[in-house]
Amino acid sequence: MLVVITAVGPDNVGLADPIIHYVTGLGANIAEIQMYDHDEEAIFAMFLRIEIDGQLYPSLQTALTEIGRLKKLSIRVWSAEVRRESPRVAICTTYRPEPALAVLEAMHSGEIGATPAVMIGNRDHCRHLATQFGIDWHSIGGDKGEADDERMIEILDEYDIDYVLLARYMRILPASSCWKYAGGRIINLHHGLLPSFPGIHPYHDAHAVRMLTFGATCHFIVPELDAGNQIIHQETFSVEPGTKIDEILRVGQEINEPACLVKGLKRVVDGEVELHFHRVVPRKGS
C-alpha cells in the first residue's frame, strides 16, 4: 500500500526523527521524503510517501496520531487506495459556478467515480449548487471574501476528504495548508495556460499579445503559485483574429474551464497520474 504522511507544526528540534524511526521500524520503504523549514513563519513541514503492508495501515494511523500529540504536530496519514472506488472530494468555490457544476454533474452521472462530500466557499455565490445536489455547504469567508484557512482545514478533516478541488477558488492557500494536504491531494483550476500565463488575468494577458489559442490548466497545488511542473490536464480553444475579449471570456469561462476541470479530476480519481517530487508522473500500473 502506498501511503502519504504529512506533518506540520511549530518549528522545533527532533520533530522528524520519531516519525521516520517508526515507519522504518515497520519495515516501510520510503519512496519520497521532503522537509521544509519556513523560517519566516516558524513552521516545520514534512512529507513522506511510503510503501507498507496494507494490514499495518490502521496501526500506522494510531501511532502517528500519538506522535503528533506528543510533538505538537498536525499529522495526517492517507492512502488513495483506501477509497479508490469513490474518493471523497471537497469542492471549493468563490464566484463562478460553471466548473463546480460540471464536476457535480460528472460525479452524479458516474463519469467521475468520486463522492462530492462537501462544498466550501469564501463567497456564497455557489451555495445554490450545494442545495441543488444535496451537499453540505460551509462558508469560510469574511465580509471582504478573506478566507478562514484554519476553518477550511477543520472542515476537510471533519469530512474525511481525499481530494480538495479548487474550482475557481480565488484565494491563495497558505503554505501550512498546502503541506497538510500535500502529495497530490489539492487540485486547482487555473483559467489560463501554464506556465505561459499565470496570474489573475490570463485571458487578457494572452489577448494582449495576440494569441489565437486560449486555455485552462488543471494542476496539483504546491506552495509556489501557479507553478508549471504539476500540470494534470490542459484544455484549449482557438478563436479567429479580431475576436473580442468578451467572447473569449465567455467561451473560456462557460465551456473550456469546466471541461478542463472535469478531465483533470477524472485523471486523478482514475489513478492515471500522481505527484512525485513536485512533478506529475504516470501512476505505476496505470
C-alpha positions as CSV (number, residue, x, y, z in Angstrom):
1,M,0.0,0.0,0.0
2,L,1.2,3.5,-0.9
3,V,0.7,5.9,2.0
4,V,1.2,9.7,2.3
5,I,2.2,11.2,5.6
6,T,2.3,14.9,6.3
7,A,3.4,16.6,9.5
8,V,3.1,20.3,10.1
9,G,3.7,22.4,13.2
10,P,5.7,25.0,15.1
11,D,9.4,24.7,14.2
12,N,11.5,22.8,16.8
13,V,14.2,20.2,17.0
14,G,13.7,16.5,16.9
15,L,10.4,16.5,15.0
16,A,11.3,14.3,12.1
17,D,13.2,11.5,13.9
18,P,10.3,9.8,15.7
19,I,8.2,9.6,12.5
20,I,11.0,8.3,10.4
21,H,12.1,5.8,13.0
22,Y,8.6,4.5,13.5
23,V,7.9,3.9,9.8
24,T,11.2,2.3,9.1
25,G,10.7,0.1,12.2
26,L,7.5,-1.2,10.4
27,G,9.7,-2.2,7.5
28,A,8.3,0.6,5.3
29,N,10.0,1.5,2.1
30,I,10.4,5.3,1.9
31,A,9.7,6.3,-1.7
32,E,9.8,10.0,-1.2
33,I,10.7,12.4,1.7
34,Q,10.7,16.2,1.8
35,M,11.2,18.5,4.7
36,Y,10.6,22.2,4.8
37,D,11.5,24.9,7.3
38,H,9.6,28.1,6.7
39,D,11.7,30.4,8.8
40,E,9.6,33.5,8.2
41,E,6.5,31.6,9.6
42,A,8.5,29.4,12.1
43,I,6.7,26.4,10.6
44,F,8.1,22.9,10.2
45,A,6.6,20.7,7.5
46,M,7.5,17.2,6.4
47,F,6.1,15.0,3.7
48,L,6.6,11.2,3.4
49,R,5.4,8.8,0.7
50,I,6.0,5.2,1.9
51,E,5.1,1.6,0.9
52,I,3.8,-0.7,3.6
53,D,1.8,-3.8,4.1
54,G,-1.8,-2.7,3.9
55,Q,-2.6,-4.6,7.2
56,L,-0.4,-2.1,9.0
57,Y,-2.3,0.9,7.9
58,P,-4.6,1.2,11.0
59,S,-1.8,0.9,13.5
60,L,0.3,3.4,11.5
61,Q,-2.5,5.9,11.8
62,T,-2.9,5.4,15.5
63,A,0.8,5.6,16.3
64,L,1.5,8.7,14.2
65,T,-1.5,10.4,15.7
66,E,0.1,9.9,19.1
67,I,3.4,11.1,17.9
68,G,1.7,14.2,16.6
69,R,0.1,14.8,20.0
70,L,3.4,14.5,21.8
71,K,5.4,16.6,19.4
72,K,2.6,19.2,18.8
73,L,2.4,18.3,15.1
74,S,-0.6,18.2,12.9
75,I,-0.1,14.7,11.3
76,R,-2.2,13.2,8.6
77,V,-1.9,9.6,7.3
78,W,-3.7,9.0,4.0
79,S,-3.8,6.5,1.1
80,A,-5.6,6.8,-2.2
81,E,-6.1,3.0,-2.1
82,V,-8.5,3.2,0.9
83,R,-11.4,4.6,-1.1
84,R,-10.1,4.0,-4.7
85,E,-13.6,3.2,-5.9
86,S,-15.1,6.5,-4.7
87,P,-12.8,9.0,-3.1
88,R,-14.4,11.9,-1.1
89,V,-14.0,15.3,-2.7
90,A,-14.3,18.8,-1.2
91,I,-15.3,21.4,-3.8
92,C,-14.1,25.0,-3.0
93,T,-15.6,28.0,-4.9
94,T,-15.7,31.8,-5.0
95,Y,-17.7,33.4,-7.7
96,R,-18.1,31.3,-10.9
97,P,-20.4,28.3,-10.7
98,E,-19.7,26.6,-14.0
99,P,-16.6,24.5,-13.1
100,A,-18.2,23.2,-9.9
101,L,-21.5,22.5,-11.7
102,A,-19.7,20.5,-14.4
103,V,-17.8,18.4,-11.8
104,L,-21.0,17.8,-9.8
105,E,-22.9,16.6,-12.9
106,A,-19.9,14.4,-13.9
107,M,-20.0,12.7,-10.4
108,H,-23.8,12.4,-10.5
109,S,-23.7,10.7,-13.9
110,G,-20.8,8.4,-13.0
111,E,-18.3,9.9,-15.4
112,I,-16.1,10.7,-12.4
113,G,-16.1,7.9,-9.8
114,A,-16.0,10.1,-6.7
115,T,-18.3,11.4,-4.0
116,P,-18.9,15.2,-3.5
117,A,-18.6,15.2,0.3
118,V,-18.9,19.0,1.0
119,M,-18.7,22.4,-0.7
120,I,-16.7,25.3,0.8
121,G,-16.9,28.9,-0.3
122,N,-15.2,32.2,0.7
123,R,-18.2,33.7,-1.1
124,D,-21.8,32.4,-1.2
125,H,-22.3,32.7,-4.9
126,C,-22.2,28.9,-5.4
127,R,-24.3,27.9,-2.4
128,H,-27.2,27.1,-4.6
129,L,-25.3,24.3,-6.2
130,A,-24.9,22.6,-2.8
131,T,-28.6,22.9,-2.3
132,Q,-29.3,21.6,-5.8
133,F,-27.2,18.5,-5.3
134,G,-28.0,17.9,-1.6
135,I,-24.5,18.6,-0.4
136,D,-23.4,20.3,2.9
137,W,-22.2,23.9,2.4
138,H,-19.8,25.8,4.6
139,S,-18.9,29.5,4.3
140,I,-15.4,30.4,5.4
141,G,-15.2,34.0,4.0
142,G,-15.4,37.3,5.8
143,D,-17.1,40.4,4.6
144,K,-14.4,41.1,2.0
145,G,-14.1,37.5,1.0
146,E,-11.0,36.9,3.1
147,A,-10.8,33.1,3.9
148,D,-10.5,31.4,7.3
149,D,-7.8,28.9,6.2
150,E,-7.8,27.2,9.6
151,R,-11.5,26.6,9.4
152,M,-11.1,25.2,5.9
153,I,-8.7,22.6,7.2
154,E,-11.0,21.7,10.1
155,I,-13.8,21.1,7.6
156,L,-11.6,18.9,5.4
157,D,-10.7,16.8,8.4
158,E,-14.2,16.6,9.6
159,Y,-15.5,15.3,6.3
160,D,-12.5,12.9,5.9
161,I,-11.6,14.4,2.5
162,D,-9.4,12.6,0.0
163,Y,-9.1,15.4,-2.6
164,V,-9.5,19.2,-2.3
165,L,-10.8,20.7,-5.5
166,L,-10.3,24.4,-6.1
167,A,-13.0,25.0,-8.7
168,R,-12.1,28.7,-9.4
169,Y,-11.5,29.3,-5.7
170,M,-9.9,32.7,-5.9
171,R,-7.8,32.6,-2.8
172,I,-4.2,31.6,-2.3
173,L,-3.8,28.8,0.2
174,P,-1.0,29.4,2.8
175,A,2.0,27.1,2.8
176,S,0.8,25.3,6.0
177,S,-2.5,24.3,4.4
178,C,-0.7,23.1,1.2
179,W,1.6,20.8,3.2
180,K,-1.2,19.4,5.4
181,Y,-2.8,18.1,2.3
182,A,0.3,17.6,0.2
183,G,1.1,14.7,-2.1
184,G,-1.3,15.4,-4.9
185,R,-4.4,15.9,-2.8
186,I,-5.1,19.6,-3.7
187,I,-6.2,20.1,-7.3
188,N,-6.6,23.6,-8.8
189,L,-8.2,25.0,-11.9
190,H,-6.2,27.9,-13.3
191,H,-8.0,30.0,-16.0
192,G,-5.0,30.2,-18.3
193,L,-2.3,28.1,-19.9
194,L,0.6,27.5,-17.5
195,P,3.4,28.2,-17.4
196,S,3.0,30.9,-20.0
197,F,0.0,32.8,-18.5
198,P,0.0,32.7,-14.7
199,G,-1.6,35.4,-12.5
200,I,-5.2,36.7,-12.2
201,H,-5.8,38.0,-15.8
202,P,-4.5,35.2,-18.1
203,Y,-7.2,35.8,-20.8
204,H,-6.4,39.5,-21.0
205,D,-2.6,38.8,-21.0
206,A,-2.9,36.3,-23.8
207,H,-5.2,38.6,-25.8
208,A,-2.7,41.5,-25.3
209,V,0.0,39.5,-27.2
210,R,-2.5,38.5,-29.9
211,M,-2.7,34.8,-29.0
212,L,-5.4,32.9,-31.0
213,T,-5.3,29.9,-28.7
214,F,-6.5,30.2,-25.1
215,G,-6.9,27.6,-22.5
216,A,-7.2,26.4,-18.9
217,T,-4.9,24.3,-16.7
218,C,-5.8,21.7,-14.1
219,H,-2.8,21.2,-11.8
220,F,-1.7,20.0,-8.4
221,I,-1.1,22.7,-5.8
222,V,2.3,23.2,-4.3
223,P,3.3,26.4,-2.3
224,E,4.8,28.1,-5.4
225,L,1.8,29.9,-7.0
226,D,0.8,28.5,-10.4
227,A,4.0,26.5,-10.8
228,G,4.3,24.8,-14.2
229,N,5.5,21.3,-13.4
230,Q,2.4,20.0,-11.7
231,I,0.1,20.0,-14.8
232,I,-2.5,17.3,-14.9
233,H,-4.5,18.4,-17.9
234,Q,-4.9,21.4,-20.2
235,E,-7.9,22.3,-22.4
236,T,-7.6,24.8,-25.2
237,F,-9.8,26.6,-27.8
238,S,-8.9,28.7,-30.7
239,V,-10.5,32.0,-32.0
240,E,-10.4,34.0,-35.2
241,P,-8.2,37.0,-35.4
242,G,-10.0,40.1,-34.0
243,T,-12.2,38.1,-31.7
244,K,-13.3,40.4,-28.8
245,I,-12.1,39.7,-25.3
246,D,-15.7,39.4,-24.1
247,E,-16.4,36.5,-26.4
248,I,-13.1,34.8,-25.4
249,L,-14.0,35.2,-21.8
250,R,-17.5,33.7,-22.4
251,V,-16.2,30.6,-24.2
252,G,-13.3,30.1,-21.7
253,Q,-15.4,30.5,-18.6
254,E,-18.6,28.8,-19.6
255,I,-17.2,25.9,-21.8
256,N,-13.5,25.4,-21.7
257,E,-12.7,25.8,-18.0
258,P,-15.5,23.3,-16.8
259,A,-14.3,20.7,-19.4
260,C,-10.7,21.1,-18.3
261,L,-11.5,20.6,-14.6
262,V,-13.7,17.5,-15.2
263,K,-11.0,15.8,-17.3
264,G,-8.3,16.7,-14.9
265,L,-10.1,15.5,-11.8
266,K,-11.0,12.3,-13.7
267,R,-7.4,11.6,-14.4
268,V,-6.5,11.9,-10.7
269,V,-9.5,9.8,-9.5
270,D,-8.9,7.1,-12.0
271,G,-5.3,6.8,-10.8
272,E,-3.7,7.8,-14.1
273,V,-1.3,10.3,-12.6
274,E,0.4,11.1,-9.3
275,L,2.6,13.8,-7.9
276,H,6.2,12.8,-7.1
277,F,8.9,15.3,-6.0
278,H,6.6,18.1,-7.3
279,R,6.3,16.5,-10.7
280,V,3.3,14.8,-12.3
281,V,4.1,11.2,-13.3
282,P,2.0,8.3,-14.6
283,R,0.9,6.1,-11.7
284,K,2.6,2.7,-11.6
285,G,0.5,0.1,-13.2
286,S,-1.8,2.6,-14.9
